[in-house]
């Protein structure tokens, strides 16, 4: 937990791909504004992510999207850009990722694909989806503050490799992570 980036002053949510609902982004923005106590703005123009599609895996390479997100519209000092997509994401060493972020950098992204109950053959649960999206967004934005994975399994910064594990952790930072990130 070193190298904290400047405090978050604003957050822009950017849709990645054409299939993300703006009402979902509005809901997420409202939650993030409460958590970080900053203004959150939802952009309406989606970023095309087809360039990052890997035909062999049938998924989108999250690191490539993250780089493009930064290069397409770098945020102002202290600002963060959170890309949100319905696409399934991966990094080469993992089967999938819920999201990725630039450590102590301004950009992060998250995928709703595996946060949806429908992905697991279950009926839709919009409330659970919203809760999972907030946890994952806060986690990825925590990385932009320089936070690494926390050993406290209740902390939002705990590493998460399954949706069941995501459901058991809190949506808040533990005291150690909160202090390391310079959060009130």
Residue pairs with C-beta under 8 A, 6 or more apart in sequence:
1 146
1 147
1 148
1 150
1 176
1 177
1 180
2 146
2 148
2 180
3 103
3 104
3 146
4 104
4 145
4 146
4 147
4 180
4 181
4 182
5 104
5 105
5 106
5 144
5 145
5 146
6 77
6 78
7 78
7 145
7 182
7 183
8 36
8 38
8 78
8 79
8 80
8 141
8 144
8 145
9 38
9 76
9 77
9 78
9 79
10 38
10 39
10 40
10 41
10 75
10 76
10 78
10 79
10 80
11 29
11 32
11 33
11 36
11 38
11 39
11 40
11 41
11 79
11 80
11 81
11 82
11 141
12 40
12 41
12 42
12 43
12 73
12 75
12 79
12 80
12 81
12 82
13 25
13 28
13 29
13 32
13 40
13 41
13 42
13 43
13 82
13 83
13 84
14 43
14 46
14 47
14 69
14 73
14 81
14 82
14 83
14 84
15 22
15 25
15 43
15 44
15 45
15 46
15 47
15 83
15 84
15 85
16 46
16 47
16 49
16 65
16 69
16 83
16 84
16 85
16 87
16 109
17 46
17 47
17 48
17 49
17 85
17 86
17 87
18 46
19 86
20 46
20 84
20 85
20 86
20 112
22 42
22 44
24 84
24 112
24 133
25 42
25 84
26 42
27 130
28 84
28 130
28 133
28 134
28 137
29 40
29 41
29 42
30 40
31 130
31 134
31 137
32 38
32 40
32 82
32 134
32 137
32 138
32 141
33 39
33 40
35 134
35 138
35 171
35 172
36 141
36 183
37 184
47 68
47 69
47 72
47 83
49 60
49 65
49 68
49 85
49 87
51 64
51 68
52 60
52 61
52 62
52 64
52 65
52 68
53 59
53 60
53 61
54 60
54 61
54 90
57 90
58 88
59 87
59 88
59 89
59 90
59 96
60 85
60 87
60 88
60 89
60 90
61 89
61 90
61 91
61 92
62 89
62 90
62 91
62 97
62 99
62 100
62 109
62 111
63 91
63 100
65 83
65 85
65 89
65 109
66 83
66 100
66 101
66 102
66 107
66 108
66 109
69 81
69 83
69 107
69 109
70 81
70 102
70 105
70 106
70 107
73 81
74 81
74 106
75 81
75 106
75 107
79 106
80 106
80 107
80 108
80 141
80 144
81 106
81 107
81 108
82 107
82 108
82 109
82 110
82 137
82 140
82 141
83 107
83 108
83 109
83 110
84 109
84 110
84 111
84 112
84 133
84 137
85 109
85 110
85 111
85 112
85 113
86 111
86 112
86 113
87 111
87 113
88 96
88 111
88 113
88 114
89 96
89 97
89 98
89 99
89 100
89 109
89 111
89 113
90 96
90 97
91 97
91 100
94 161
96 114
97 111
98 110
98 111
98 114
98 115
98 136
98 160
98 166
99 108
99 109
99 110
99 111
99 136
99 137
99 139
99 140
100 108
100 109
100 140
101 107
101 108
101 109
101 140
101 141
101 142
101 143
101 144
102 108
102 143
102 144
103 143
103 144
103 146
103 148
104 143
104 144
104 145
104 146
105 144
106 144
107 144
108 137
108 140
108 141
108 143
108 144
109 140
110 133
110 136
110 137
110 140
112 129
112 133
113 119
114 163
115 129
115 132
115 133
115 136
115 163
115 166
116 124
116 129
117 123
117 124
117 125
117 128
117 129
118 124
120 163
128 167
131 171
132 163
132 166
132 167
134 171
135 156
135 166
135 169
135 170
135 171
136 160
136 166
138 156
138 171
138 172
138 173
139 156
139 157
139 160
142 156
142 157
142 173
142 177
142 181
145 181
145 182
145 183
146 180
146 181
147 157
147 173
147 177
147 180
147 181
148 157
149 157
149 158
149 159
150 157
150 158
150 174
150 176
150 177
151 158
152 158
152 174
152 176
152 177
153 168
153 169
154 169
154 170
154 174
155 169
155 170
155 172
155 173
155 174
155 176
155 177
156 169
156 170
156 171
156 172
156 173
156 177
157 173
157 174
157 177
158 165
158 169
160 166
160 169
173 181
173 183
